[in-house]
Amino acid sequence: MKEIAKKLGKKDWDFRIDPCSGESNWTSSVQVSGFENAVTCNCSFANATICHIVS
């Protein structure tokens, strides 16, 4: 994720916080034409105890 953020120029992602938690700056309501500004997770693994970033 850090490499992806660097490539995208994302300086506002807080890597001290779990991106699948929905907290902090991992999601944004600000719409940028042609871009998604959020991390989406699938937490349906192992009785919702394991999450995978899917987009």
C-alpha positions as MATLAB code, in Angstrom:
seq = 'MKEIAKKLGKKDWDFRIDPCSGESNWTSSVQVSGFENAVTCNCSFANATICHIVS';
ca = [
       0.000    0.000    0.000;
       2.840    2.399    0.739;
       4.283    1.855   -2.745;
       0.856    2.349   -4.329;
       0.339    5.549   -2.324;
       3.739    6.824   -3.393;
       3.014    6.095   -7.065;
      -0.380    7.821   -6.840;
       0.986   10.787   -4.915;
      -1.251   10.012   -1.922;
       0.273   11.768    1.069;
      -2.819   11.664    3.286;
      -3.120    7.904    3.931;
      -2.336    7.113    7.575;
      -0.493    3.782    7.663;
      -0.793    3.591   11.459;
      -4.501    2.821   10.963;
      -5.932   -0.359    9.425;
      -7.226    0.645    5.964;
     -10.151   -1.778    6.330;
     -11.326   -0.144    9.575;
     -13.157    2.662    7.757;
     -11.478    5.173   10.049;
      -9.373    8.214    9.314;
      -8.478    9.167    5.767;
      -8.779    5.800    4.044;
     -12.159    6.823    2.661;
     -13.106   10.186    1.257;
     -16.383   11.706    0.158;
     -14.519   14.080   -2.178;
     -15.169   13.023   -5.766;
     -12.398   13.518   -8.323;
     -13.485   12.986  -11.920;
     -12.086    9.697  -13.226;
     -10.652    8.593   -9.869;
     -11.802    6.714   -6.779;
     -10.495    8.127   -3.533;
     -11.150    5.235   -1.169;
      -9.877    1.824   -0.135;
     -12.448   -0.981   -0.380;
     -12.096   -4.181    1.649;
     -13.708   -7.613    1.623;
     -13.951   -8.828    5.222;
     -15.918  -12.016    4.589;
     -13.036  -14.372    5.398;
     -12.691  -16.475    8.570;
     -15.939  -15.285   10.161;
     -15.159  -11.637    9.312;
     -11.821  -11.700   11.143;
      -9.635  -11.370    8.026;
      -9.944   -8.579    5.459;
      -8.447   -8.193    1.999;
      -8.159   -4.925    0.095;
     -10.024   -5.382   -3.180;
      -9.903   -1.876   -4.660;
];
